[in-house]
Amino acid sequence: MRFLYSIAWWLAMPFVLIKLWRRGRGEPGYRQNIAERFGFYKQLETGQRQPLLWVHAVSVGETRAAQPLIDALLAAYPDHALLLTHMTATGRATGQELFSHYGVRFVQSYLPYDTGWMAARFLGYFKPRIGILMETEVWPNMVAQCVRCRVPVALVNARLSERSLRRGKRFESLMLEAAAGLRLVAAQTGADADRLKRFGAANVHVTGSLKFEVAPPPAMLQRGAQLRARFGDRPVLLCASTREGEEALILSSLAAAAASGVLGDLLTVIVPRHPQRFDAVADMIAAYRGLPMQRRSALSDNGADALPASVRVLLGDSMGEMFAYYSVCDIAFIGGSLLPLGGQNLIEAATVGKPVLIGLHTFNFAQSTEDAIVAGGALRVPDAAQMLQQALALSHDREKRHAMGLAAQGFARQHQGATERTVGLLKNLL
């Protein structure tokens, strides 16, 4: 099965390149360092000779979640350096932002596409002491090559939904081999651990989510305070990490509320999950005459001018500012949950003490969502209209908003400790 999988990769390669180049139109990072995706590197030509701890974080969310673990590992192994790999340009930019202060102890690369030849070139060049994969990133050929080269592989902060388990079962022999190649699995929840065992993984432990350990960067909190000063006393609803199809539902509800006069002076900040959609979402907002828009990218960081009161929607078309947006808002809605997309992580909003609204579709983050609701820090809403109705009610109820924010923050603090537990397990492999 892995042989057929490899052939499929090679046959798809021309289409992969076309997609990569097209995506580079909106995100130039996809047209840079392309050779790395095919197993050709030059990072160590600068004289880096420290043994490498390799962490693979596919995109922005995984990279930020890895921060406390990486900091702890580099503190525990001062004679080692970090090799951080990604698949997305935004993930790579986030890694540079978070870890460049380590200087020569920080090496970055794209992970090669998952053919045996490219994976072997990657391992032969960097010779990592360990491979640490974040969350769901199990690539069959890469794991097989790690086994062949005797590089122990751990899957940490691991999660697996019931839907993903069913999909994986379609390629059972391929994925069972990959799961068997993992020396350690550190799962976020007991339910994740059970599904990963059914997937074929051994040595599975429940460590909790590393995302509870991520602290808001002071620079982002300061930037949020600067933004808030521009907004004045208006209540702010943040729609974070929205996915395709959700913005239309949210905007329709906003337009109806504005037309009926119940929207008041609410400012809605919409931050799409994927940056390549910023312009499309801007066009979508512009189509609503009753919802004047301002783009975040058009606001100067040095200016202190107030946002015009006529602006109803701020489009968060900036990178790396999610904590700033969370600190600005009064209520946070977490996207990916109005449609059957699995939801997004609500932990960052809870960490900064914001009341959370979330839709019905949260199978990718089921346990943390339910725990936040039980703790009183989050409310589940069936659709965009009810989401806006709850947001407006909270915007007029300071006491309830404050109580929910405290409950959300307490929920986040209660679940900390995953970094220490994960590092303890990884030391056994090192």
Summary of the structure (lengths in Angstrom):
residues: 430
radius of gyration: 22.1
end to end distance: 31.2
largest distance: 66.1
contacts: 1471
relative contact order: 0.11
helix: 54%
strand: 15%
